[in-house]
Amino acid sequence: YRLTHKCFCGDESVAHCHLELGLVFQSKEDFENLTPENLFDLLHEVGHLETNTVGMTRQEEEFFATEWALQRMKLYDFHLPRARQKQFDDYINGYSSRRNKVLGKEGAPPLKWDE
């Protein structure tokens, strides 16, 4: 994987990845001033590269990338503030929630933030 601070796509407002290139973008400012939130954002994007498989729904992609990042944060004893945890929970469950209701499916399983 490669980390870049300048992205060819022009979107430099948020951390993101380009799966097909194995490329993760994070602003130089966020990278040089790593907070638990910035670190989690970076790990979440790497998590997309680590966990993505063909055929996943967007909700599954976001869930597994977030879960991967969460495991790495726990491994190194970093903690994400509850407000940021809620943002990720809402973000993940926002994908396909309408589709799931129509099909009678449940949303993503809850993430285990505190275990």
NORDAVEN-V78033 format. One record per residue. OMEGA is omega in whole degrees, 0 to 359 (999 if undefined). NEAR is the number of other C-alpha atoms within 8 Angstrom. Layout:
omega-><OMEGA & OMEGA>
near-><NEAR & NEAR>
This chain:
omega-><177 & 175 & 178 & 177 & 174 & 183 & 181 & 184 & 177 & 179 & 180 & 182 & 181 & 175 & 178 & 179 & 173 & 185 & 186 & 181 & 185 & 187 & 177 & 177 & 167 & 182 & 180 & 179 & 179 & 181 & 182 & 180 & 185 & 170 & 175 & 180 & 180 & 178 & 179 & 178 & 179 & 179 & 177 & 180 & 174 & 178 & 175 & 181 & 182 & 191 & 187 & 174 & 181 & 176 & 178 & 170 & 178 & 178 & 178 & 178 & 182 & 180 & 184 & 175 & 179 & 179 & 179 & 179 & 180 & 178 & 179 & 178 & 180 & 180 & 182 & 174 & 172 & 181 & 180 & 179 & 183 & 181 & 179 & 176 & 180 & 178 & 180 & 177 & 180 & 180 & 181 & 184 & 175 & 179 & 173 & 183 & 179 & 179 & 180 & 179 & 180 & 182 & 180 & 180 & 175 & 176 & 179 & 176 & 182 & 175 & 181 & 185 & 189 & 182 & 999>
near-><5 & 6 & 8 & 10 & 8 & 7 & 9 & 4 & 4 & 5 & 6 & 10 & 5 & 7 & 12 & 9 & 12 & 8 & 8 & 5 & 5 & 10 & 12 & 15 & 13 & 14 & 13 & 7 & 6 & 10 & 10 & 6 & 6 & 9 & 7 & 9 & 10 & 10 & 10 & 12 & 9 & 12 & 11 & 12 & 13 & 12 & 15 & 14 & 10 & 8 & 10 & 11 & 5 & 4 & 4 & 9 & 6 & 8 & 13 & 9 & 12 & 10 & 10 & 12 & 16 & 11 & 10 & 13 & 13 & 10 & 8 & 9 & 11 & 9 & 7 & 6 & 6 & 8 & 7 & 9 & 7 & 6 & 6 & 9 & 10 & 8 & 8 & 9 & 10 & 8 & 8 & 11 & 11 & 8 & 8 & 10 & 9 & 6 & 7 & 11 & 9 & 7 & 6 & 6 & 7 & 6 & 8 & 9 & 4 & 5 & 6 & 5 & 6 & 3 & 3>
